[in-house]
Amino acid sequence: MDRRIFLTMPWLLAAGRVRADAAYARVERGAALVFPRDHGSHPDFRTEWWYVTGWARDADGADFGVQVTFFRNRPGIAEASASRFAPKTLLFAHAAVADPRAGRLRHDQRAARAGFGIAEAAEATTDVRVDDWSLRLAGDTYVARLAARDFAFDLAFGAREPPLLQGEGGVSRKGPREAEASYYYSRPQLALSGTVTLDGRARRVTGVAWLDHEWSSEYVPPEAQGWDWTGLNFDDGSALMAFRMRARDGGDLWAGGALRDAAGNVRALGRNDVRFAPLRQWRSPRTGFVYPVAFRVDAGPVSVELTPLMDDQELDARGSVGIVYWEGAVRALAAGRPVGRGYLELTGYGGPIRL
């Protein structure tokens, strides 16, 4: 039996049935983020993730997308227990390759309770792992190593600029109530390098990537269906993050983002500054869910069209965090001309999302 399943799945099932009664920490306006400490985990909060996405190019000139995400969850059950088996912290990991030559998203996932030498999320800096999957920060470089079912990553992501604080000094509102917020920063324009192994062949790659680190205890407002998010690295060195929370009636519940220009100047974007307009839809042949895989995004002074590297970038994570979502590599076009690359994430298209 896979020891990750043996040590995790009963508690995942319990977490889905039991209402958490833990005293979770809350996001507070005006709280300053402090580095390197805030690169690490925040176990007093309910939900946290480190999310890396990037465009890679191999020596043959082929482009493909890469994605690595580690999630930490505090389910709020058995917290008074002294047992080492108590599921006080759960860790999940997703990895994917968007390869147009394969015509589908290659992806894999891991899950484990923290402890037993299997899974950990350090508090001092970014150092998170689930079994033999890991993401670590050394100096200004993140290193991701993992071996999935039909691919492997040994990748470095070098930071060339300081963290981009989202919202008000790193506090990003997600809904109409002040408590509906996250602590959130990004690392755009990461220099991607290393090796991606596909079909048994190790490919040396270079490219550009993006990292998000977020933690919260009330991330999704009860009126929300899901969210649309994009992180874009522009060719001139600037970067844009934009998101919207979609209401269950189809309208926009909340929105926001940040724009950093090539000189490093940052403009925070409020709920009235961001618009997502779907341009084209794609229906998954597996789930039947319909996703708007192409968008026009207006965010402050920026107006771009997002087109996917390929349509089939649906990620089925029901084996770990329990949801299905679309997460894919996209190109950014302005007046029909390529101006950047990034990722688009679409959640809640198969039903309301809960974290």
Short mmCIF file of the C-alpha atoms (twelve columns), coordinates in Angstrom:
data_MODEL
# 
_entry.id   MODEL 
# 
loop_
_atom_site.group_PDB 
_atom_site.id 
_atom_site.type_symbol 
_atom_site.label_atom_id 
_atom_site.label_alt_id 
_atom_site.label_comp_id 
_atom_site.label_asym_id 
_atom_site.label_seq_id 
_atom_site.Cartn_x 
_atom_site.Cartn_y 
_atom_site.Cartn_z 
_atom_site.pdbx_PDB_model_num 
ATOM 1   C CA . MET A 1   0.000   0.000  0.000   1 
ATOM 2   C CA . ASP A 2   1.217   3.532  -0.810  1 
ATOM 3   C CA . ARG A 3   2.234   4.988  2.548   1 
ATOM 4   C CA . ARG A 4   0.959   8.438  1.546   1 
ATOM 5   C CA . ILE A 5   -2.541  7.013  1.122   1 
ATOM 6   C CA . PHE A 6   -2.299  4.964  4.314   1 
ATOM 7   C CA . LEU A 7   -1.297  7.988  6.378   1 
ATOM 8   C CA . THR A 8   -3.583  10.530 4.757   1 
ATOM 9   C CA . MET A 9   -6.828  9.376  3.219   1 
ATOM 10  C CA . PRO A 10  -8.819  8.562  6.406   1 
ATOM 11  C CA . TRP A 11  -8.139  12.060 7.640   1 
ATOM 12  C CA . LEU A 12  -8.993  13.653 4.304   1 
ATOM 13  C CA . LEU A 13  -12.364 11.945 4.498   1 
ATOM 14  C CA . ALA A 14  -12.816 13.109 8.073   1 
ATOM 15  C CA . ALA A 15  -11.859 16.660 7.174   1 
ATOM 16  C CA . GLY A 16  -14.603 16.666 4.569   1 
ATOM 17  C CA . ARG A 17  -17.243 15.589 7.094   1 
ATOM 18  C CA . VAL A 18  -16.266 17.457 10.251  1 
ATOM 19  C CA . ARG A 19  -16.915 21.145 10.718  1 
ATOM 20  C CA . ALA A 20  -13.697 22.763 11.903  1 
ATOM 21  C CA . ASP A 21  -13.902 24.511 15.267  1 
ATOM 22  C CA . ALA A 22  -10.304 25.733 15.381  1 
ATOM 23  C CA . ALA A 23  -9.442  29.311 16.285  1 
ATOM 24  C CA . TYR A 24  -7.880  30.297 12.992  1 
ATOM 25  C CA . ALA A 25  -5.697  33.372 12.662  1 
ATOM 26  C CA . ARG A 26  -7.180  36.254 10.682  1 
ATOM 27  C CA . VAL A 27  -5.732  38.601 8.118   1 
ATOM 28  C CA . GLU A 28  -5.252  42.066 9.609   1 
ATOM 29  C CA . ARG A 29  -4.921  45.281 7.634   1 
ATOM 30  C CA . GLY A 30  -1.664  47.115 8.237   1 
ATOM 31  C CA . ALA A 31  0.309   44.011 9.222   1 
ATOM 32  C CA . ALA A 32  3.684   44.192 7.512   1 
ATOM 33  C CA . LEU A 33  5.141   41.179 5.750   1 
ATOM 34  C CA . VAL A 34  8.654   40.351 6.934   1 
ATOM 35  C CA . PHE A 35  11.131  38.382 4.836   1 
ATOM 36  C CA . PRO A 36  12.568  35.777 4.874   1 
ATOM 37  C CA . ARG A 37  10.115  34.665 7.600   1 
ATOM 38  C CA . ASP A 38  7.027   35.188 5.450   1 
ATOM 39  C CA . HIS A 39  8.471   32.996 2.725   1 
ATOM 40  C CA . GLY A 40  7.783   30.140 5.153   1 
ATOM 41  C CA . SER A 41  4.560   28.514 6.302   1 
ATOM 42  C CA . HIS A 42  1.922   30.068 8.575   1 
ATOM 43  C CA . PRO A 43  0.316   27.146 10.427  1 
ATOM 44  C CA . ASP A 44  -2.123  29.294 12.426  1 
ATOM 45  C CA . PHE A 45  -4.027  30.033 9.210   1 
ATOM 46  C CA . ARG A 46  -6.417  27.614 7.572   1 
ATOM 47  C CA . THR A 47  -5.120  27.589 3.987   1 
ATOM 48  C CA . GLU A 48  -1.810  28.396 2.296   1 
ATOM 49  C CA . TRP A 49  -0.124  27.740 -1.037  1 
ATOM 50  C CA . TRP A 50  3.114   28.235 -2.923  1 
ATOM 51  C CA . TYR A 51  2.261   28.290 -6.611  1 
ATOM 52  C CA . VAL A 52  4.849   28.320 -9.419  1 
ATOM 53  C CA . THR A 53  3.929   28.545 -13.101 1 
ATOM 54  C CA . GLY A 54  6.139   29.148 -16.094 1 
ATOM 55  C CA . TRP A 55  6.844   28.905 -19.787 1 
ATOM 56  C CA . ALA A 56  9.782   26.677 -20.723 1 
ATOM 57  C CA . ARG A 57  11.570  26.228 -24.058 1 
ATOM 58  C CA . ASP A 58  13.812  23.278 -24.890 1 
ATOM 59  C CA . ALA A 59  16.799  23.070 -27.234 1 
ATOM 60  C CA . ASP A 60  14.485  22.140 -30.129 1 
ATOM 61  C CA . GLY A 61  12.607  25.416 -29.714 1 
ATOM 62  C CA . ALA A 62  9.447   23.744 -28.382 1 
ATOM 63  C CA . ASP A 63  7.415   25.703 -25.824 1 
ATOM 64  C CA . PHE A 64  5.448   24.136 -22.981 1 
ATOM 65  C CA . GLY A 65  4.020   25.181 -19.648 1 
ATOM 66  C CA . VAL A 66  5.127   23.938 -16.235 1 
ATOM 67  C CA . GLN A 67  3.282   24.184 -12.941 1 
ATOM 68  C CA . VAL A 68  4.187   23.199 -9.359  1 
ATOM 69  C CA . THR A 69  1.921   23.945 -6.402  1 
ATOM 70  C CA . PHE A 70  2.193   23.021 -2.733  1 
ATOM 71  C CA . PHE A 71  -0.814  23.479 -0.458  1 
ATOM 72  C CA . ARG A 72  -0.903  23.495 3.339   1 
ATOM 73  C CA . ASN A 73  -4.238  22.986 5.099   1 
ATOM 74  C CA . ARG A 74  -5.166  23.137 8.782   1 
ATOM 75  C CA . PRO A 75  -8.401  21.112 8.955   1 
ATOM 76  C CA . GLY A 76  -9.110  22.114 12.557  1 
ATOM 77  C CA . ILE A 77  -9.784  18.627 13.897  1 
ATOM 78  C CA . ALA A 78  -8.049  16.653 16.655  1 
ATOM 79  C CA . GLU A 79  -6.024  19.744 17.558  1 
ATOM 80  C CA . ALA A 80  -5.956  18.862 21.277  1 
ATOM 81  C CA . SER A 81  -4.604  15.402 20.579  1 
ATOM 82  C CA . ALA A 82  -1.022  14.575 21.533  1 
ATOM 83  C CA . SER A 83  -0.906  11.744 19.025  1 
ATOM 84  C CA . ARG A 84  1.625   11.949 16.204  1 
ATOM 85  C CA . PHE A 85  -1.155  10.631 13.954  1 
ATOM 86  C CA . ALA A 86  -3.404  13.646 14.621  1 
ATOM 87  C CA . PRO A 87  -4.025  15.397 11.273  1 
ATOM 88  C CA . LYS A 88  -3.199  18.917 12.454  1 
ATOM 89  C CA . THR A 89  -1.554  19.838 9.150   1 
ATOM 90  C CA . LEU A 90  -2.262  18.348 5.714   1 
ATOM 91  C CA . LEU A 91  -0.027  18.942 2.735   1 
ATOM 92  C CA . PHE A 92  -0.885  18.529 -0.942  1 
ATOM 93  C CA . ALA A 93  1.108   19.005 -4.126  1 
ATOM 94  C CA . HIS A 94  0.172   19.336 -7.786  1 
ATOM 95  C CA . ALA A 95  2.445   19.305 -10.822 1 
ATOM 96  C CA . ALA A 96  1.632   19.583 -14.501 1 
ATOM 97  C CA . VAL A 97  3.139   19.983 -17.959 1 
ATOM 98  C CA . ALA A 98  1.186   21.647 -20.763 1 
ATOM 99  C CA . ASP A 99  2.669   20.008 -23.865 1 
ATOM 100 C CA . PRO A 100 0.947   20.848 -27.186 1 
ATOM 101 C CA . ARG A 101 2.702   17.904 -28.814 1 
ATOM 102 C CA . ALA A 102 0.855   15.543 -26.478 1 
ATOM 103 C CA . GLY A 103 -2.376  17.527 -26.867 1 
ATOM 104 C CA . ARG A 104 -3.263  17.115 -23.213 1 
ATOM 105 C CA . LEU A 105 -2.189  18.188 -19.758 1 
ATOM 106 C CA . ARG A 106 0.171   15.758 -18.053 1 
ATOM 107 C CA . HIS A 107 -0.382  16.054 -14.322 1 
ATOM 108 C CA . ASP A 108 0.105   14.279 -11.030 1 
ATOM 109 C CA . GLN A 109 -0.588  14.948 -7.343  1 
ATOM 110 C CA . ARG A 110 0.515   14.006 -3.848  1 
ATOM 111 C CA . ALA A 111 -1.075  14.223 -0.386  1 
ATOM 112 C CA . ALA A 112 0.098   13.500 3.157   1 
ATOM 113 C CA . ARG A 113 -0.346  14.618 6.724   1 
ATOM 114 C CA . ALA A 114 2.681   16.518 8.036   1 
ATOM 115 C CA . GLY A 115 5.221   14.508 9.972   1 
ATOM 116 C CA . PHE A 116 6.746   11.033 9.967   1 
ATOM 117 C CA . GLY A 117 9.521   12.291 7.700   1 
ATOM 118 C CA . ILE A 118 7.083   12.249 4.779   1 
ATOM 119 C CA . ALA A 119 5.765   15.799 4.543   1 
ATOM 120 C CA . GLU A 120 6.818   19.119 6.090   1 
ATOM 121 C CA . ALA A 121 6.356   22.860 5.584   1 
ATOM 122 C CA . ALA A 122 9.088   24.890 7.293   1 
ATOM 123 C CA . GLU A 123 8.223   28.178 8.969   1 
ATOM 124 C CA . ALA A 124 11.568  29.985 8.588   1 
ATOM 125 C CA . THR A 125 11.547  30.159 4.784   1 
ATOM 126 C CA . THR A 126 10.161  28.334 1.754   1 
ATOM 127 C CA . ASP A 127 10.973  24.665 2.324   1 
ATOM 128 C CA . VAL A 128 7.972   22.455 1.650   1 
ATOM 129 C CA . ARG A 129 7.844   18.829 0.591   1 
ATOM 130 C CA . VAL A 130 5.533   15.883 0.181   1 
ATOM 131 C CA . ASP A 131 7.522   12.660 0.010   1 
ATOM 132 C CA . ASP A 132 10.093  13.125 -2.792  1 
ATOM 133 C CA . TRP A 133 8.451   16.300 -4.152  1 
ATOM 134 C CA . SER A 134 9.969   19.548 -2.871  1 
ATOM 135 C CA . LEU A 135 10.137  23.308 -3.321  1 
ATOM 136 C CA . ARG A 136 12.927  25.165 -1.508  1 
ATOM 137 C CA . LEU A 137 14.257  28.722 -1.492  1 
ATOM 138 C CA . ALA A 138 18.050  29.092 -1.368  1 
ATOM 139 C CA . GLY A 139 19.179  32.699 -1.460  1 
ATOM 140 C CA . ASP A 140 17.169  34.248 -4.296  1 
ATOM 141 C CA . THR A 141 16.511  30.984 -6.130  1 
ATOM 142 C CA . TYR A 142 13.608  28.568 -5.740  1 
ATOM 143 C CA . VAL A 143 14.384  24.941 -6.588  1 
ATOM 144 C CA . ALA A 144 11.632  22.438 -7.470  1 
ATOM 145 C CA . ARG A 145 12.379  18.732 -7.693  1 
ATOM 146 C CA . LEU A 146 9.836   15.990 -8.249  1 
ATOM 147 C CA . ALA A 147 9.291   12.728 -10.077 1 
ATOM 148 C CA . ALA A 148 5.716   12.274 -11.343 1 
ATOM 149 C CA . ARG A 149 4.170   9.316  -13.144 1 
ATOM 150 C CA . ASP A 150 5.193   10.324 -16.661 1 
ATOM 151 C CA . PHE A 151 7.401   13.383 -16.190 1 
ATOM 152 C CA . ALA A 152 9.974   14.869 -13.820 1 
ATOM 153 C CA . PHE A 153 11.199  18.365 -12.885 1 
ATOM 154 C CA . ASP A 154 14.581  19.566 -11.689 1 
ATOM 155 C CA . LEU A 155 14.059  23.294 -12.064 1 
ATOM 156 C CA . ALA A 156 15.481  26.522 -10.669 1 
ATOM 157 C CA . PHE A 157 13.602  29.821 -10.581 1 
ATOM 158 C CA . GLY A 158 15.879  32.797 -9.965  1 
ATOM 159 C CA . ALA A 159 14.344  35.968 -8.521  1 
ATOM 160 C CA . ARG A 160 15.648  39.182 -10.024 1 
ATOM 161 C CA . GLU A 161 13.422  41.607 -8.106  1 
ATOM 162 C CA . PRO A 162 12.004  41.873 -4.569  1 
ATOM 163 C CA . PRO A 163 8.579   40.395 -3.781  1 
ATOM 164 C CA . LEU A 164 5.593   42.177 -5.311  1 
ATOM 165 C CA . LEU A 165 3.162   42.822 -2.443  1 
ATOM 166 C CA . GLN A 166 -0.450  42.423 -3.510  1 
ATOM 167 C CA . GLY A 167 -3.343  44.567 -2.296  1 
ATOM 168 C CA . GLU A 168 -2.514  47.002 0.512   1 
ATOM 169 C CA . GLY A 169 1.027   46.143 1.532   1 
ATOM 170 C CA . GLY A 170 0.429   42.423 1.085   1 
ATOM 171 C CA . VAL A 171 -3.193  42.275 2.296   1 
ATOM 172 C CA . SER A 172 -5.420  41.321 -0.639  1 
ATOM 173 C CA . ARG A 173 -9.202  41.647 -0.247  1 
ATOM 174 C CA . LYS A 174 -11.241 38.830 -1.771  1 
ATOM 175 C CA . GLY A 175 -14.792 39.949 -0.940  1 
ATOM 176 C CA . PRO A 176 -17.079 42.612 0.529   1 
ATOM 177 C CA . ARG A 177 -16.236 41.767 4.144   1 
ATOM 178 C CA . GLU A 178 -12.886 42.858 5.509   1 
ATOM 179 C CA . ALA A 179 -12.145 39.380 6.910   1 
ATOM 180 C CA . GLU A 180 -12.397 37.920 3.374   1 
ATOM 181 C CA . ALA A 181 -8.754  38.515 2.539   1 
ATOM 182 C CA . SER A 182 -5.366  36.890 2.215   1 
ATOM 183 C CA . TYR A 183 -1.765  37.763 2.845   1 
ATOM 184 C CA . TYR A 184 -0.351  37.633 -0.661  1 
ATOM 185 C CA . TYR A 185 2.836   38.408 -2.549  1 
ATOM 186 C CA . SER A 186 4.164   37.412 -5.970  1 
ATOM 187 C CA . ARG A 187 7.581   36.847 -7.543  1 
ATOM 188 C CA . PRO A 188 7.167   37.740 -11.245 1 
ATOM 189 C CA . GLN A 189 9.816   37.456 -13.951 1 
ATOM 190 C CA . LEU A 190 11.612  34.490 -12.398 1 
ATOM 191 C CA . ALA A 191 14.440  33.144 -14.561 1 
ATOM 192 C CA . LEU A 192 13.554  29.500 -15.238 1 
ATOM 193 C CA . SER A 193 16.270  26.939 -15.968 1 
ATOM 194 C CA . GLY A 194 16.938  23.241 -15.461 1 
ATOM 195 C CA . THR A 195 15.617  19.932 -16.720 1 
ATOM 196 C CA . VAL A 196 12.162  18.633 -17.617 1 
ATOM 197 C CA . THR A 197 11.972  14.905 -18.332 1 
ATOM 198 C CA . LEU A 198 9.216   13.784 -20.723 1 
ATOM 199 C CA . ASP A 199 8.766   10.256 -22.078 1 
ATOM 200 C CA . GLY A 200 12.112  9.255  -20.591 1 
ATOM 201 C CA . ARG A 201 14.037  12.070 -22.279 1 
ATOM 202 C CA . ALA A 202 15.645  14.795 -20.154 1 
ATOM 203 C CA . ARG A 203 15.310  18.194 -21.829 1 
ATOM 204 C CA . ARG A 204 17.363  21.229 -20.845 1 
ATOM 205 C CA . VAL A 205 15.038  24.207 -20.656 1 
ATOM 206 C CA . THR A 206 15.046  27.945 -20.065 1 
ATOM 207 C CA . GLY A 207 12.188  30.374 -19.696 1 
ATOM 208 C CA . VAL A 208 10.299  32.725 -17.424 1 
ATOM 209 C CA . ALA A 209 8.126   31.897 -14.410 1 
ATOM 210 C CA . TRP A 210 5.910   33.331 -11.691 1 
ATOM 211 C CA . LEU A 211 5.488   32.429 -8.012  1 
ATOM 212 C CA . ASP A 212 2.535   33.269 -5.779  1 
ATOM 213 C CA . HIS A 213 2.498   32.729 -2.019  1 
ATOM 214 C CA . GLU A 214 -0.845  33.216 -0.251  1 
ATOM 215 C CA . TRP A 215 -2.283  32.347 3.137   1 
ATOM 216 C CA . SER A 216 -5.726  32.995 4.596   1 
ATOM 217 C CA . SER A 217 -8.472  31.659 6.839   1 
ATOM 218 C CA . GLU A 218 -11.419 33.152 4.882   1 
ATOM 219 C CA . TYR A 219 -10.421 33.075 1.235   1 
ATOM 220 C CA . VAL A 220 -13.711 32.503 -0.595  1 
ATOM 221 C CA . PRO A 221 -16.810 34.626 0.235   1 
ATOM 222 C CA . PRO A 222 -19.974 32.531 0.671   1 
ATOM 223 C CA . GLU A 223 -21.589 34.267 -2.320  1 
ATOM 224 C CA . ALA A 224 -18.721 33.294 -4.633  1 
ATOM 225 C CA . GLN A 225 -18.864 30.591 -7.294  1 
ATOM 226 C CA . GLY A 226 -15.128 30.646 -7.972  1 
ATOM 227 C CA . TRP A 227 -12.433 32.890 -9.354  1 
ATOM 228 C CA . ASP A 228 -10.521 33.755 -12.508 1 
ATOM 229 C CA . TRP A 229 -6.847  34.692 -12.051 1 
ATOM 230 C CA . THR A 230 -3.930  35.526 -14.294 1 
ATOM 231 C CA . GLY A 231 -0.243  36.229 -13.718 1 
ATOM 232 C CA . LEU A 232 1.529   37.661 -16.771 1 
ATOM 233 C CA . ASN A 233 5.215   38.301 -17.429 1 
ATOM 234 C CA . PHE A 234 5.495   40.871 -20.206 1 
ATOM 235 C CA . ASP A 235 8.375   40.925 -22.655 1 
ATOM 236 C CA . ASP A 236 9.406   44.460 -21.597 1 
ATOM 237 C CA . GLY A 237 10.040  43.275 -18.010 1 
ATOM 238 C CA . SER A 238 6.748   44.439 -16.516 1 
ATOM 239 C CA . ALA A 239 4.263   42.124 -14.802 1 
ATOM 240 C CA . LEU A 240 0.532   41.977 -14.101 1 
ATOM 241 C CA . MET A 241 -1.579  40.013 -11.628 1 
ATOM 242 C CA . ALA A 242 -5.344  40.342 -12.011 1 
ATOM 243 C CA . PHE A 243 -8.236  38.368 -10.533 1 
ATOM 244 C CA . ARG A 244 -11.970 38.430 -10.131 1 
ATOM 245 C CA . MET A 245 -14.240 36.565 -7.732  1 
ATOM 246 C CA . ARG A 246 -17.339 35.450 -9.641  1 
ATOM 247 C CA . ALA A 247 -20.731 35.575 -7.947  1 
ATOM 248 C CA . ARG A 248 -23.084 32.620 -8.186  1 
ATOM 249 C CA . ASP A 249 -25.434 34.663 -10.380 1 
ATOM 250 C CA . GLY A 250 -22.652 35.070 -12.946 1 
ATOM 251 C CA . GLY A 251 -21.664 38.623 -12.090 1 
ATOM 252 C CA . ASP A 252 -18.459 39.964 -10.591 1 
ATOM 253 C CA . LEU A 253 -18.345 39.854 -6.796  1 
ATOM 254 C CA . TRP A 254 -14.872 41.302 -6.285  1 
ATOM 255 C CA . ALA A 255 -11.701 42.030 -8.258  1 
ATOM 256 C CA . GLY A 256 -8.183  43.332 -7.847  1 
ATOM 257 C CA . GLY A 257 -4.574  43.041 -8.872  1 
ATOM 258 C CA . ALA A 258 -1.249  44.779 -9.234  1 
ATOM 259 C CA . LEU A 259 0.838   46.098 -12.113 1 
ATOM 260 C CA . ARG A 260 4.608   46.493 -11.839 1 
ATOM 261 C CA . ASP A 261 6.261   48.337 -14.714 1 
ATOM 262 C CA . ALA A 262 9.712   47.619 -16.124 1 
ATOM 263 C CA . ALA A 263 11.239  50.262 -13.831 1 
ATOM 264 C CA . GLY A 264 9.817   48.601 -10.718 1 
ATOM 265 C CA . ASN A 265 6.985   51.052 -10.052 1 
ATOM 266 C CA . VAL A 266 3.892   49.334 -8.623  1 
ATOM 267 C CA . ARG A 267 0.260   50.279 -9.112  1 
ATOM 268 C CA . ALA A 268 -2.364  48.542 -6.969  1 
ATOM 269 C CA . LEU A 269 -5.576  47.717 -8.856  1 
ATOM 270 C CA . GLY A 270 -8.938  47.902 -7.108  1 
ATOM 271 C CA . ARG A 271 -12.218 46.155 -7.788  1 
ATOM 272 C CA . ASN A 272 -13.261 48.751 -10.406 1 
ATOM 273 C CA . ASP A 273 -9.953  48.557 -12.276 1 
ATOM 274 C CA . VAL A 274 -10.173 44.936 -13.457 1 
ATOM 275 C CA . ARG A 275 -12.448 43.359 -16.065 1 
ATOM 276 C CA . PHE A 276 -12.446 39.812 -17.479 1 
ATOM 277 C CA . ALA A 277 -14.440 39.357 -20.711 1 
ATOM 278 C CA . PRO A 278 -14.644 35.759 -22.040 1 
ATOM 279 C CA . LEU A 279 -13.847 35.378 -25.746 1 
ATOM 280 C CA . ARG A 280 -14.064 31.630 -26.328 1 
ATOM 281 C CA . GLN A 281 -15.150 28.498 -24.460 1 
ATOM 282 C CA . TRP A 282 -13.943 24.914 -24.342 1 
ATOM 283 C CA . ARG A 283 -15.836 21.878 -23.038 1 
ATOM 284 C CA . SER A 284 -13.885 19.157 -21.261 1 
ATOM 285 C CA . PRO A 285 -14.455 15.726 -22.833 1 
ATOM 286 C CA . ARG A 286 -13.889 14.123 -19.396 1 
ATOM 287 C CA . THR A 287 -15.986 16.195 -16.975 1 
ATOM 288 C CA . GLY A 288 -18.282 18.097 -19.345 1 
ATOM 289 C CA . PHE A 289 -17.340 21.362 -17.603 1 
ATOM 290 C CA . VAL A 290 -17.241 24.423 -19.856 1 
ATOM 291 C CA . TYR A 291 -14.357 26.866 -19.346 1 
ATOM 292 C CA . PRO A 292 -13.778 30.291 -20.946 1 
ATOM 293 C CA . VAL A 293 -10.210 29.547 -22.046 1 
ATOM 294 C CA . ALA A 294 -9.650  32.864 -23.870 1 
ATOM 295 C CA . PHE A 295 -10.249 36.306 -22.344 1 
ATOM 296 C CA . ARG A 296 -9.899  39.981 -22.863 1 
ATOM 297 C CA . VAL A 297 -8.458  41.383 -19.644 1 
ATOM 298 C CA . ASP A 298 -8.572  45.096 -18.876 1 
ATOM 299 C CA . ALA A 299 -6.511  45.977 -15.805 1 
ATOM 300 C CA . GLY A 300 -5.808  49.655 -15.233 1 
ATOM 301 C CA . PRO A 301 -3.879  50.914 -18.280 1 
ATOM 302 C CA . VAL A 302 -3.311  47.387 -19.626 1 
ATOM 303 C CA . SER A 303 -5.616  45.724 -22.127 1 
ATOM 304 C CA . VAL A 304 -4.645  42.291 -23.456 1 
ATOM 305 C CA . GLU A 305 -6.168  39.184 -24.972 1 
ATOM 306 C CA . LEU A 306 -5.226  35.859 -23.428 1 
ATOM 307 C CA . THR A 307 -5.041  32.819 -25.703 1 
ATOM 308 C CA . PRO A 308 -4.180  29.334 -24.397 1 
ATOM 309 C CA . LEU A 309 -1.116  27.375 -25.413 1 
ATOM 310 C CA . MET A 310 -3.668  24.568 -25.847 1 
ATOM 311 C CA . ASP A 311 -7.287  24.156 -24.788 1 
ATOM 312 C CA . ASP A 312 -7.039  20.957 -22.743 1 
ATOM 313 C CA . GLN A 313 -5.383  22.170 -19.533 1 
ATOM 314 C CA . GLU A 314 -7.985  20.897 -17.074 1 
ATOM 315 C CA . LEU A 315 -6.505  19.585 -13.819 1 
ATOM 316 C CA . ASP A 316 -8.472  16.957 -11.919 1 
ATOM 317 C CA . ALA A 317 -7.380  17.268 -8.277  1 
ATOM 318 C CA . ARG A 318 -10.176 15.272 -6.704  1 
ATOM 319 C CA . GLY A 319 -7.538  12.860 -5.427  1 
ATOM 320 C CA . SER A 320 -6.013  15.555 -3.202  1 
ATOM 321 C CA . VAL A 321 -7.766  18.890 -2.603  1 
ATOM 322 C CA . GLY A 322 -11.053 17.601 -3.989  1 
ATOM 323 C CA . ILE A 323 -11.694 19.972 -6.912  1 
ATOM 324 C CA . VAL A 324 -11.385 20.138 -10.701 1 
ATOM 325 C CA . TYR A 325 -10.110 23.337 -12.250 1 
ATOM 326 C CA . TRP A 326 -8.510  24.709 -15.414 1 
ATOM 327 C CA . GLU A 327 -4.967  25.988 -15.058 1 
ATOM 328 C CA . GLY A 328 -3.062  26.724 -18.199 1 
ATOM 329 C CA . ALA A 329 -0.272  28.485 -20.021 1 
ATOM 330 C CA . VAL A 330 -1.480  31.501 -22.013 1 
ATOM 331 C CA . ARG A 331 -0.036  34.074 -24.371 1 
ATOM 332 C CA . ALA A 332 -0.831  37.768 -23.936 1 
ATOM 333 C CA . LEU A 333 -1.612  39.728 -27.097 1 
ATOM 334 C CA . ALA A 334 -2.049  43.476 -27.578 1 
ATOM 335 C CA . ALA A 335 -3.555  44.568 -30.891 1 
ATOM 336 C CA . GLY A 336 -2.853  41.043 -32.148 1 
ATOM 337 C CA . ARG A 337 0.845   41.204 -31.286 1 
ATOM 338 C CA . PRO A 338 2.464   38.909 -28.669 1 
ATOM 339 C CA . VAL A 339 3.566   40.970 -25.657 1 
ATOM 340 C CA . GLY A 340 3.943   38.416 -22.865 1 
ATOM 341 C CA . ARG A 341 3.326   34.980 -21.404 1 
ATOM 342 C CA . GLY A 342 1.778   33.678 -18.231 1 
ATOM 343 C CA . TYR A 343 -0.859  31.475 -16.702 1 
ATOM 344 C CA . LEU A 344 -4.631  31.568 -16.331 1 
ATOM 345 C CA . GLU A 345 -6.504  29.802 -13.515 1 
ATOM 346 C CA . LEU A 346 -10.263 29.158 -13.643 1 
ATOM 347 C CA . THR A 347 -12.102 27.664 -10.647 1 
ATOM 348 C CA . GLY A 348 -15.738 26.996 -9.816  1 
ATOM 349 C CA . TYR A 349 -16.894 26.029 -13.317 1 
ATOM 350 C CA . GLY A 350 -18.070 22.637 -12.092 1 
ATOM 351 C CA . GLY A 351 -19.824 24.007 -8.987  1 
ATOM 352 C CA . PRO A 352 -19.115 26.456 -6.152  1 
ATOM 353 C CA . ILE A 353 -15.606 26.156 -4.773  1 
ATOM 354 C CA . ARG A 354 -14.801 25.844 -1.081  1 
ATOM 355 C CA . LEU A 355 -11.426 26.046 0.647   1 
# 
